[in-house]
């Protein structure tokens, strides 16, 4: 799947997250799944540390990472 870039407007990001949930639910029998999102910029804000730890290349986050954080925490995914 191809994640929409930060500049995309409209509901394309919401549609992507919905499709991502369907894919993850379809492959629920597999022990390991890998999710890569090259459009998300994880910031160093304290709110993300429980999910992603202390490592980040960026000082500030973008909207895409908030969607990814919400997704991985809803699925109890280890990052």
C-alpha positions, -999 to 999 in steps of 0.1 A, spaced: 0 0 0 11 35 -6 6 61 21 -5 95 11 20 123 16 16 151 41 5 175 14 -25 154 4 -58 170 11 -93 156 15 -100 122 30 -72 102 13 -54 98 46 -85 85 63 -91 61 35 -56 49 37 -58 42 74 -91 23 68 -75 2 41 -45 -4 64 -68 -18 91 -84 -41 66 -50 -55 55 -38 -60 91 -70 -77 100 -68 -100 70 -33 -112 79 -40 -116 116 -28 -152 117 8 -141 110 30 -135 140 51 -106 126 40 -78 104 62 -49 93 47 -14 86 69 12 70 56 48 65 82 70 49 58 100 49 55 102 86 78 125 105 81 114 141 90 143 165 108 142 198 77 152 217 73 134 251 38 121 240 55 97 215 82 83 237 60 54 252 53 42 216 85 50 197 111 56 224 137 84 223 150 80 188 139 103 160 155 122 132 130 151 134 123 177 160 87 182 150 60 158 140 36 159 111 0 149 108 8 115 93 26 103 124 -4 111 146 -25 87 124 2 60 126 5 64 164 -32 60 167 -32 30 145 -3 11 161 -16 18 196 -51 5 187 -36 -27 174 -11 -31 203 18 -31 178 53 -30 191 74 -3 174 
